[in-house]
Amino acid sequence: MHILEPLLIHHLNWPKLKNLLEEGSNWKLDAMSEKDRVAKNSEFITRGNHKSAKKYDSELCKTIEKELKQGWMFPLPLNYISSLKHGELAPVGMDDKQWQELPNGN
């Protein structure tokens, strides 16, 4: 905060931004019904991951391996989701823009 304050102290929204950075923010979300949660998980299991997960398979595997080693992710059997109270699935994918060729060939 001490780095940003001298730069932004005179900005109209600095007090609000400072508070958000220090205290975090709350987002009101409606609870998902158990019926909708189970249906959504079933839909994701049937559909599978995003197409980009297949298109960039080797890059995605490297990313997942890195996150596993760092302890940011851990694998679970797909059918385990039904035993997790309030558990929700999220299909994975890779951002296509990340792999686009630049005009200079990179």
Backbone bond lengths (Angstrom), bond angles and torsions (degrees), N, CA, C in turn:
res aa  C-N    CA-C-N  psi(-1)  N-CA   C-N-CA  omega(-1)  CA-C   N-CA-C  phi
1 M - - - 1.449 - - 1.528 110.06 -
2 H 1.316 115.30 -38.36 1.466 119.57 -177.21 1.526 111.94 -62.56
3 I 1.329 117.46 -21.46 1.468 120.69 178.09 1.524 110.27 -79.73
4 L 1.323 117.16 -39.73 1.464 120.99 -176.82 1.520 113.51 -78.85
5 E 1.302 116.97 -33.79 1.466 119.96 -173.16 1.526 113.72 -56.94
6 P 1.333 120.19 -48.06 1.476 118.22 179.26 1.530 112.88 -60.62
7 L 1.323 116.28 -30.44 1.454 120.74 -178.82 1.532 111.99 -77.85
8 L 1.329 117.16 -36.23 1.457 121.10 -171.38 1.525 115.16 -113.10
9 I 1.308 118.05 3.60 1.473 122.06 -173.89 1.529 112.99 -54.81
10 H 1.324 117.18 -31.99 1.469 119.92 -177.09 1.524 113.19 -94.61
11 H 1.306 116.92 -0.31 1.463 120.13 178.46 1.524 108.64 -71.04
12 L 1.317 115.97 139.87 1.456 122.37 -177.58 1.532 112.38 -54.76
13 N 1.313 117.48 -38.40 1.463 121.24 -176.09 1.528 114.20 -97.73
14 W 1.343 117.77 10.66 1.457 119.55 -178.07 1.535 113.53 -56.98
15 P 1.327 120.09 -45.90 1.472 118.25 -179.84 1.534 112.92 -57.52
16 K 1.314 116.45 -41.49 1.461 120.11 179.76 1.532 110.78 -67.74
17 L 1.327 117.27 -45.34 1.458 121.24 179.01 1.526 110.79 -62.82
18 K 1.313 116.85 -42.85 1.464 120.90 179.23 1.529 110.08 -60.09
19 N 1.312 116.14 -43.75 1.462 120.21 178.68 1.526 111.25 -62.90
20 L 1.330 117.33 -43.79 1.461 120.72 178.46 1.525 111.52 -60.85
21 L 1.328 117.01 -41.24 1.459 120.93 -179.66 1.525 111.98 -69.28
22 E 1.314 116.43 -35.82 1.469 120.31 -178.12 1.527 112.96 -83.06
23 E 1.328 116.67 -38.27 1.462 120.80 -172.22 1.528 113.59 -106.66
24 G 1.344 117.31 -14.29 1.455 120.33 -174.83 1.518 110.18 83.34
25 S 1.297 116.16 -173.29 1.460 120.14 -179.15 1.529 109.30 -137.09
26 N 1.295 114.78 156.42 1.461 121.97 177.53 1.519 108.72 -113.07
27 W 1.315 115.95 134.08 1.449 121.40 179.56 1.519 107.58 -120.57
28 K 1.317 116.12 117.29 1.458 120.52 179.95 1.523 108.65 -71.37
29 L 1.306 115.43 119.21 1.452 121.15 178.08 1.519 109.31 -122.39
30 D 1.302 115.82 140.93 1.453 119.71 174.99 1.518 108.78 -78.09
31 A 1.305 116.46 137.25 1.456 120.94 178.31 1.527 109.86 -66.52
32 M 1.326 116.00 140.39 1.452 120.72 176.75 1.527 107.93 -86.04
33 S 1.298 116.13 136.52 1.468 119.27 178.69 1.531 108.98 -68.01
34 E 1.308 116.06 155.12 1.466 121.06 178.42 1.531 110.18 -60.12
35 K 1.311 116.61 -39.93 1.470 121.49 179.25 1.529 110.57 -61.29
36 D 1.349 117.24 -45.27 1.468 121.36 179.56 1.525 111.73 -67.54
37 R 1.336 116.78 -38.70 1.471 120.80 179.67 1.523 110.53 -62.70
38 V 1.323 117.26 -47.14 1.467 121.83 -179.90 1.530 110.04 -63.91
39 A 1.330 117.03 -41.71 1.469 120.95 179.46 1.524 111.00 -64.20
40 K 1.323 116.85 -42.60 1.469 121.06 179.99 1.523 110.74 -64.65
41 N 1.340 116.87 -43.29 1.463 120.08 177.37 1.523 111.00 -61.37
42 S 1.310 116.76 -42.49 1.462 121.43 179.07 1.530 110.31 -62.10
43 E 1.321 115.98 -42.90 1.469 121.08 178.16 1.531 110.65 -60.16
44 F 1.334 117.07 -45.36 1.466 120.82 -179.60 1.527 111.67 -66.50
45 I 1.326 117.40 -36.99 1.467 120.26 177.83 1.531 109.60 -63.95
46 T 1.321 116.78 -43.84 1.459 121.47 179.95 1.524 111.25 -65.86
47 R 1.322 116.71 -44.74 1.465 121.45 -176.67 1.513 112.56 -73.96
48 G 1.314 116.86 -38.99 1.461 120.37 -177.50 1.519 111.96 84.87
49 N 1.320 115.18 -169.00 1.459 121.01 -178.48 1.523 111.32 -72.56
50 H 1.331 115.69 170.97 1.456 121.64 178.42 1.533 109.79 -65.02
51 K 1.315 116.42 154.87 1.470 121.18 179.74 1.516 111.31 -56.57
52 S 1.310 116.78 -33.49 1.455 120.24 -178.59 1.525 112.33 -65.02
53 A 1.335 117.66 -23.14 1.465 120.46 177.03 1.521 110.45 -65.50
54 K 1.319 116.87 -33.92 1.466 120.66 176.34 1.526 110.66 -79.51
55 K 1.327 115.94 -41.50 1.462 120.72 -177.70 1.523 111.37 -61.16
56 Y 1.328 117.03 -39.68 1.468 122.30 -178.17 1.527 110.41 -113.69
57 D 1.327 115.53 41.80 1.460 122.95 -174.58 1.534 113.08 -50.38
58 S 1.343 117.84 -50.46 1.474 119.21 -175.48 1.525 111.90 -66.93
59 E 1.338 117.41 -38.13 1.464 120.67 178.36 1.529 110.75 -67.05
60 L 1.335 116.08 -40.56 1.457 120.39 179.18 1.527 110.51 -64.53
61 C 1.324 116.95 -42.33 1.473 120.29 178.99 1.525 110.96 -61.49
62 K 1.322 117.53 -40.90 1.471 120.64 177.80 1.523 110.75 -62.63
63 T 1.329 116.29 -42.63 1.470 120.91 179.46 1.526 110.59 -63.62
64 I 1.315 116.90 -45.22 1.469 120.53 -179.74 1.519 110.64 -65.25
65 E 1.330 118.09 -42.56 1.467 121.17 177.66 1.529 110.88 -58.20
66 K 1.313 116.21 -43.41 1.467 120.69 178.98 1.529 110.53 -61.48
67 E 1.320 116.76 -45.75 1.464 120.30 -178.55 1.529 111.68 -68.23
68 L 1.325 116.99 -33.61 1.470 120.06 175.41 1.519 110.92 -64.38
69 K 1.328 116.49 -45.11 1.469 121.30 -179.85 1.526 111.46 -63.06
70 Q 1.331 116.21 -34.85 1.465 120.39 -179.08 1.525 112.03 -84.06
71 G 1.319 117.29 -5.74 1.452 121.16 178.33 1.514 114.49 79.80
72 W 1.325 117.42 16.54 1.466 120.52 -179.98 1.517 111.36 -85.96
73 M 1.321 116.64 -19.36 1.463 122.57 178.52 1.519 107.48 -134.22
74 F 1.312 115.31 157.62 1.454 119.14 167.72 1.520 108.24 -149.36
75 P 1.326 115.82 138.36 1.465 119.09 -175.35 1.523 112.12 -78.41
76 L 1.301 114.85 144.90 1.461 122.49 174.09 1.519 107.59 -133.04
77 P 1.323 117.22 147.73 1.473 118.35 173.69 1.528 109.54 -60.00
78 L 1.305 116.64 140.75 1.460 121.66 -175.79 1.521 112.63 -56.14
79 N 1.327 117.52 -39.14 1.461 119.71 -178.06 1.535 112.50 -72.58
80 Y 1.322 117.85 -8.03 1.469 121.94 179.87 1.532 111.60 -69.64
81 I 1.334 116.90 -22.13 1.469 120.37 -176.83 1.522 111.49 -57.29
82 S 1.318 117.39 -33.12 1.465 119.48 -177.91 1.527 112.41 -68.78
83 S 1.335 118.01 -18.38 1.460 119.99 179.19 1.527 113.23 -94.64
84 L 1.326 116.82 -3.17 1.471 120.80 178.43 1.523 109.78 -92.90
85 K 1.311 116.88 118.36 1.456 120.66 178.27 1.535 108.67 -61.70
86 H 1.295 117.16 124.64 1.471 124.71 -179.27 1.531 113.00 67.60
87 G 1.331 118.43 12.86 1.469 120.95 -178.99 1.515 112.22 -65.77
88 E 1.331 115.96 138.03 1.464 121.59 177.97 1.517 109.52 -132.63
89 L 1.308 115.51 140.48 1.458 122.68 177.13 1.521 110.13 -89.54
90 A 1.317 115.46 154.76 1.456 121.50 173.00 1.529 107.35 -140.91
91 P 1.330 118.27 114.76 1.458 120.34 178.15 1.529 110.80 -59.80
92 V 1.326 116.57 146.96 1.461 120.24 179.13 1.523 110.18 -99.87
93 G 1.318 114.54 160.13 1.455 121.46 177.65 1.521 109.52 -166.18
94 M 1.301 115.42 175.95 1.466 122.15 178.39 1.521 107.86 -122.94
95 D 1.317 116.03 143.70 1.457 121.21 178.46 1.522 109.26 -74.54
96 D 1.332 117.25 118.67 1.461 121.44 -178.11 1.528 112.68 -58.29
97 K 1.318 116.79 -34.69 1.469 120.03 -178.09 1.520 111.57 -61.11
98 Q 1.307 116.36 -27.22 1.457 122.21 -178.21 1.533 111.33 -64.34
99 W 1.347 116.44 -24.43 1.466 119.95 -174.30 1.513 112.33 -111.94
100 Q 1.329 118.50 11.56 1.463 120.55 -179.92 1.518 110.49 -74.53
101 E 1.306 114.42 147.26 1.457 119.78 177.36 1.526 109.27 -80.16
102 L 1.314 116.11 135.46 1.457 121.95 177.67 1.519 109.84 -82.88
103 P 1.340 117.48 160.21 1.479 120.16 -179.41 1.525 113.08 -55.36
104 N 1.339 117.14 -28.50 1.458 119.90 -179.58 1.523 113.12 -84.20
105 G 1.354 117.59 3.30 1.457 121.46 176.30 1.516 114.43 96.95
106 N 1.332 117.41 -10.61 1.480 119.69 179.25 1.508 110.18 -71.11
